[in-house]
């Protein structure tokens, strides 16, 4: 396998947890609710996947527990933001702090315990003989194929269905959507819970596939990068795939540079993906300073339904 193929495979492996988190964030923010708790949800997804898989050895049960726990946290977030109309920035930060602290407590007894072969790979023998493509796609794991399907499915759902039209209406103008008979509360709850589950699966993929050992704070800021890349992707699932793998390439490139014996400090190489993300966001913000941002118009604004007689 040549250098370029190895880099692409590593970039896909590194970018898939981020892609799942971005897709979950897009679904939540399309409904008009700001999501700043991705870091905490990813950590909870990671620690729960490690705990359950070590005790049961069942991937199905592991993923079920991950979506139940992160969905419950999403339900709590929805109750605070949608029902109680709490400040969405504060709620998101509280979710991150809570998830980080609870995951550290739960994961302390299993820190450093390795998990091997938790997620099976799909071996497509008919692709192995195809140059470049075979080396990349012939031995991918289930999470990667799931992420591809979610990108296509979520894009079609948002932009090609009546439900997606209702979702965009709730995110842009909830008062008008309410008048048209769309339940703003139900739509936002549904998106927050489903999106939180996707973010939790991103944390599970990070632990079960990319780094199969639990360590406290193992997300290393990926939840915050997902929040930033949602803006970079302009709330579009297809662009989210490009953004996630762009980050994955930068992350993998730093590791590859170390392997070839570079004298560049490792801390600087690890900083490159985050630095590039900030620079790209600054460039896009400057370039689009007089243009619509593409974000849902009611993002972060609680909806207070007027009394009707």
N, C-alpha and C positions, 0 to 999 in steps of 0.2 A: 504494500500500500504506500503510495507516494505521499510527499509532505502535504500537498494541497488536499488530497482526499482525507488524510488524517485530521487536518485542520477543520474541514467541513463537518466530519463526524463528531469531533470534539465540540464544535460550535453548536451543533444540533443538540447534543447531550447537555451542554451547559445552558442553552437557551430555552429548552422545553419547560423546566419549572417556572421560568420567568414568563413564558408565553401563557401558561395556564393561569398565572396570577393576573396578567394583563387582561386576558379574556374575562375573568371574573370581575375585575374592576370596571371594564367597559360595560358589562351588563348592569352593574349596580349604578354607575354614574349616568348611563343612558336614561335611567328612571328619575334622575334629578337629585340623587343622594350622593354626597361626597364620600369617597372611600379612602381613609387614611390609616386604616387598621390592617393593611395587607401584611405587614411585617409580623404582627402578632398572630394572624391567622395561619401564615406559612409555618411559623414555629410550632404552633399547636398541631397542625397537620403532620409535621415531621415527627414530633415526639410521640404522638398517638400512633402513627404507623410503626414506629420502632417498638413501642411497648406491646402493641397488640400482636405484631408479627413474631416477636420473641416468645410470647406466651402461647400462641395458637399455631403459628406456622402457616396460616391460611391467608392468602393474598385477598381473597374475596371478603372475608370477615374484617381484614385490616382496612380495606378501602371503605367498607360500610361504616366502620367506627369513625374513620376520619371525616366522612361527609356528615355523619350524625352530630359529631362534636362541633365541627366548624359551622354546620348549619344552625346549631343551637346558639352559637356565639353571634351568628348573623341575625338570628331572630331577636336576640337581646339588643343588638345594634339597631335593628329596625324599630323595636319598641321605643328606644330612646329618641331616635331621630324622627320617626313617622308619627307615633302616637303621642309622645310627650313633647315633641317639637324642640328637643334640646339642640344646643349648638353642635353642628355636625363635625366641625374641626376638633372640638374638645372630645366628642364621643370617639372619633377615629383614633386620636392620640391615646385615649384611655384604653381602647381595645388593644392597641399595640403594646402599651406598658403591661396590661393585664396578661396578654398572651405570652409576652416575653418572660415575665416573672413566673407564671404558672408552668410554662414549659421547662424552665430551668429547675423548678422544684420537682416536677414529675420525672424529668430525665436524669436527675442526679445519680440514682442507683444504676442506670444502664449506660452511663457515659463511657464511650470508648469501646462498647461491645459491637463487634462487626456483624453485618448481615450479608450473606452471600447468596446470590441466585434468587432473590426475592421476587423479581419481576422477570418473566420469561421473554425471550426474544423470538420474533417470527423469522424463521429462516426461509427465505424465498429463493430456492435453488435456481429457478428459471431466470433470476435476475443476475446471478453471480457472474455470468459470462459477458455481461454488458459493461463496456469500459466506463470508468468513473461512476456511473449511476449504480452499477452493481455493488461497488465498494461502499457506497453511501447508504443505499436503501435495502440491501439484501439481508441485513442482520439487525434491524432496528427493534427496539423493545416496544411493548404494548402501549406505554405512556406516550411515546412519540407518535405512533399511529393514531392514538386517541386525540392528541392535540391537533393533528391535521384535520381529522373529522370534525372537531369542535370549531375550528376556524371556518370551515366551509358551512357547517350547520348554523353557526351563530350569525355569519354574514347573511345567509339566505333568510334566516328568521327575522333579522332586524330590517333588512332592506327589501324583502320580497314577499312578505306576508302581511295580512291585516293586523295580526298581533303585534308585529314590529312597528307598524304605523301607530298603533295605540301606545306602544312603549315610547316612541319618539314624541308623541303628543304630550304624554305625561311629563317627559323630561323638559320639553320646551315651554309648554303652557298648560300646567295642570288644571287651572280654572276652566279653560275651554274644554279640556278633555273630560272634566267632571260634568259640565253642562251637556256634553254629548253622550253621557251615560256610562263612561269608563270609570271604574273604581280606582281612583288614584292610590288609595291606601293599599288595596289588594295587590295592585301592580307593583308598587314599591316594595312591599313585603316579599313578594315572590322573587323579585330580582335581587334583593339583598341576600336572601337565604340561598338562592341558587348560585349567585356570584361568590358568596363566602365559601360554599362547597368547592367551587372551582379553584379558588385561592388555596384552600386547604389541600386539594389534590396536588397543587404545585409544590407545596411543602413536602407532601408524601413522595413525590417524584424526586425531589432533591435528595431525600434520604435513602429511598429504596434503590435508586438507579445511579444518581450522579456521585453522591458521597455516602456510601452505605455504612456509616457510623455516626451515632448521635453525639454531638458536642454542643454545649451551651452557646446560643447565638450563632448557630451554623449558617443561618441565612445570609449573614454578613451584609445586611443592608439591601438585599434583593427585593424585599417588599417595597422599600422606598424607591428603588429604581423602577419597579413596576408602576408605581404611582406616576413617576415622571414620564415613563414611556407611553402611558395612556395618552398624555398630552401630545407626545411626539407622533403617535399613531393617529391622532385626531379622532379618537373614539371609533376607529374602524378595525374590525377583526383581521382583515387581510393585511393591513399595514402593521398590525400588532405582530404578526409572524415575522415580517422583515425586521422590525425593531428588536425583537427578542433575539433573533439570530445575529443581528449586528452586534449586540452586546456579547453574545456567545463567542463570536469570532474574536473580539477584542480580549475577552477573558482567556480564551484558549491560546491566543497568540502570545500572551505574556508567559504562559507556561511553556510553550514551545521554544521561545527565545531562551528561557533558562536551560532547557535541555541541550541546546547546541553550544552551551558554554559561554554565554554572554556575561560580561562583567557589570551589566546594569543592575543596580540594587533590586532585590526581589520585591521590596515594598513599593518601589516606584512602578514596577510592572503590574502589580496587583491594583495599583491606583488608576491605571490607564483606562479601563472600561468606565469607571465612574467619572473620571475627568472628561472623557469624550462625551458622555451623556449630558453633562452640564454644559459643555461648549455647544453641542448641537441644539439644546433647548434655548440657549442664549441666541444662537444664530437664527433659529426659527422664530423666536419672539421678536427679534429685530426686523426680520424680513416680513413678518405678518403684522407689524405694529398698527397698520391702517386697514387691516382686513379682518373679517370675522374669524374668531378662533376655532370655530367648529364644535365648540363644547355645547352641551345642552343649555338652553337659555336660563333654565331655572335651577341649575346645578348649585347645590348648597343652600337653597332657599326653602325653608319649611313651608308646606302648604296648609293654610288655615282656611277651612271650608266655611263659607258664609252661611249664616242661618237662613233657612227657607221656611216660608209659611204656606 
